[in-house]
Amino acid sequence: MAKKKITVKGLTIRIEQIKEDDYISLTDIAKQSEKSRPGILISSWMKNSSTLEYLEAWERMHNPNFKSNHLDAFKIEATKNRTIIRPQKWIEDMGAIGLQSKKGKYGGGTWGHVDIAFNFCYWLSPTFQLFVTKEFQRLKKEEFSKQNLAWHL
């Protein structure tokens, strides 16, 4: 399936369907902040204890293969000052599915399930999160209208 895009405040954000779910590029979202590189922002978000609680709750709800027995060690390591937490580490250590990490110049970056992407947006800027949410909802409504029209034809 072709990648979809939304534009929020002049920023193009890629959306990709993985299995049946939409994943939004956290790398693209992080570009809205001119203060830091996307990878650094994503790593900083992942060091936040509230973020780890959210990711844990999301994985427990959606992932029967979530390795929760590794969680305490992961949290201890994540809170150390000199530790850099990368999405790949979370994915590999925890068997996580809510985040995806892809290599490549054009399709690469960190992708989050739409629920997780909205959480990341909120951490960056609650106002920006509202804009992303509204634009995503508009896209889904447009997709539904096209599918419904095709079904009727």
Backbone torsions as a table, in degrees:
resi	resn	phi	psi	omega
1	MET	NA	140.1	-179.1
2	ALA	-66.7	146.2	177.0
3	LYS	-70.6	143.7	177.1
4	LYS	-103.1	162.3	178.9
5	LYS	-140.7	148.0	169.0
6	ILE	-125.4	155.9	176.9
7	THR	-119.2	124.2	-178.3
8	VAL	-127.2	117.2	179.6
9	LYS	51.2	42.8	177.5
10	GLY	81.4	0.3	-178.0
11	LEU	-104.7	125.8	178.0
12	THR	-85.4	128.2	-178.8
13	ILE	-122.5	123.8	-178.8
14	ARG	-83.5	146.1	176.5
15	ILE	-129.2	134.2	-179.0
16	GLU	-130.3	140.7	176.0
17	GLN	-90.0	124.2	176.9
18	ILE	-120.2	117.9	-168.9
19	LYS	57.2	-122.0	-179.9
20	GLU	-101.8	3.2	-172.0
21	ASP	-110.3	151.0	175.5
22	ASP	-86.9	133.4	174.6
23	TYR	-119.6	134.4	-176.7
24	ILE	-108.9	141.8	-179.3
25	SER	-70.8	110.5	174.9
26	LEU	-69.1	-30.7	177.7
27	THR	-60.8	-45.4	178.1
28	ASP	-64.1	-43.2	-179.7
29	ILE	-61.2	-42.1	-177.8
30	ALA	-63.8	-21.7	179.8
31	LYS	-68.7	-12.6	178.9
32	GLN	-70.1	-19.5	177.4
33	SER	-96.0	124.9	179.8
34	GLU	-89.5	1.5	-174.6
35	LYS	-81.0	-23.6	-173.6
36	SER	-155.0	162.6	175.9
37	ARG	-71.5	150.5	-177.9
38	PRO	-53.5	-45.8	-178.5
39	GLY	-61.2	-36.8	179.3
40	ILE	-68.8	-41.6	178.2
41	LEU	-63.0	-43.7	-179.5
42	ILE	-64.3	-42.0	177.7
43	SER	-63.0	-40.9	178.1
44	SER	-63.3	-41.4	177.5
45	TRP	-61.0	-39.8	-177.4
46	MET	-73.1	-18.5	176.8
47	LYS	-79.7	-15.9	-177.8
48	ASN	-69.8	130.2	-177.2
49	SER	-63.4	-33.9	177.7
50	SER	-66.9	-36.7	176.8
51	THR	-63.2	-46.2	-179.7
52	LEU	-62.8	-37.6	176.1
53	GLU	-63.3	-42.7	179.6
54	TYR	-64.4	-48.0	179.6
55	LEU	-60.4	-41.1	177.7
56	GLU	-61.1	-49.0	-178.9
57	ALA	-61.2	-42.5	-179.7
58	TRP	-62.7	-47.2	-179.1
59	GLU	-63.4	-42.1	178.7
60	ARG	-60.7	-35.3	-178.5
61	MET	-75.8	-33.7	-170.8
62	HIS	-114.9	-10.1	-170.9
63	ASN	-128.3	102.2	179.9
64	PRO	-68.3	-16.0	-179.7
65	ASN	-100.4	14.9	179.3
66	PHE	-63.7	129.3	-176.3
67	LYS	-88.7	71.2	-175.8
68	SER	-66.0	-20.0	179.1
69	ASN	-68.0	-14.9	177.8
70	HIS	-93.9	-3.1	-169.6
71	LEU	-64.4	-46.0	-177.4
72	ASP	-60.2	-45.1	179.0
73	ALA	-63.6	-39.3	179.7
74	PHE	-63.7	-44.8	-179.0
75	LYS	-63.9	-40.2	178.3
76	ILE	-62.2	-46.2	179.6
77	GLU	-64.2	-39.9	-176.6
78	ALA	-65.0	-31.2	-175.6
79	THR	-85.9	-5.5	176.8
80	LYS	-69.1	138.8	-175.0
81	ASN	-57.9	-41.1	-174.3
82	ARG	-88.8	-0.7	-179.0
83	THR	-82.8	134.2	173.3
84	ILE	-106.0	120.8	-179.7
85	ILE	-96.5	117.3	177.9
86	ARG	-104.8	149.6	178.7
87	PRO	-55.4	-36.0	-179.4
88	GLN	-58.6	-37.9	-179.9
89	LYS	-65.6	-44.7	177.5
90	TRP	-59.8	-46.6	-177.9
91	ILE	-61.5	-48.5	-176.6
92	GLU	-71.0	-48.9	-176.0
93	ASP	-67.8	-35.7	-172.7
94	MET	-103.7	-5.6	-175.6
95	GLY	65.1	33.7	-173.5
96	ALA	-73.6	148.9	177.5
97	ILE	-120.4	-11.7	-177.1
98	GLY	-74.8	-22.5	174.7
99	LEU	-115.2	145.8	176.0
100	GLN	-129.2	139.3	177.4
101	SER	-121.0	125.6	-176.9
102	LYS	-126.7	139.8	176.1
103	LYS	-93.1	152.9	176.9
104	GLY	132.6	149.7	-176.4
105	LYS	-71.6	-37.6	-172.8
106	TYR	-106.1	-27.1	180.0
107	GLY	-115.2	4.7	-174.2
108	GLY	-83.3	176.4	178.7
109	GLY	121.8	-170.3	178.2
110	THR	-103.2	130.3	-179.0
111	TRP	-118.4	141.8	178.1
112	GLY	-126.5	142.6	171.4
113	HIS	-50.3	148.5	-174.7
114	VAL	-50.6	-40.1	178.5
115	ASP	-59.6	-46.0	-177.5
116	ILE	-70.5	-38.6	178.2
117	ALA	-61.4	-40.6	178.2
118	PHE	-64.7	-37.3	176.9
119	ASN	-62.6	-43.1	178.0
120	PHE	-62.5	-43.5	177.8
121	CYS	-58.5	-44.1	-179.1
122	TYR	-62.1	-40.7	178.5
123	TRP	-62.1	-39.4	179.1
124	LEU	-70.7	-48.5	-176.1
125	SER	-169.0	113.1	178.4
126	PRO	-55.7	-36.3	178.8
127	THR	-65.4	-45.8	178.5
128	PHE	-61.9	-38.1	178.2
129	GLN	-59.3	-39.9	177.7
130	LEU	-62.8	-42.4	178.3
131	PHE	-63.2	-43.4	179.3
132	VAL	-63.6	-44.6	-179.5
133	THR	-60.3	-46.7	-179.8
134	LYS	-62.4	-43.0	-178.6
135	GLU	-68.3	-38.3	177.2
136	PHE	-63.9	-43.8	178.0
137	GLN	-61.6	-39.3	177.3
138	ARG	-61.6	-43.7	178.5
139	LEU	-61.2	-45.9	-178.7
140	LYS	-64.6	-38.9	178.2
141	LYS	-64.1	-41.6	177.8
142	GLU	-63.4	-44.2	177.9
143	GLU	-61.4	-43.2	-179.5
144	PHE	-63.5	-41.6	179.2
145	SER	-61.8	-42.7	179.2
146	LYS	-64.8	-42.8	179.3
147	GLN	-65.6	-41.3	-179.6
148	ASN	-66.1	-40.5	178.1
149	LEU	-63.4	-44.7	179.4
150	ALA	-62.2	-39.2	178.7
151	TRP	-64.3	-40.3	-179.9
152	HIS	-70.0	-34.5	178.7
153	LEU	-66.6	NA	NA
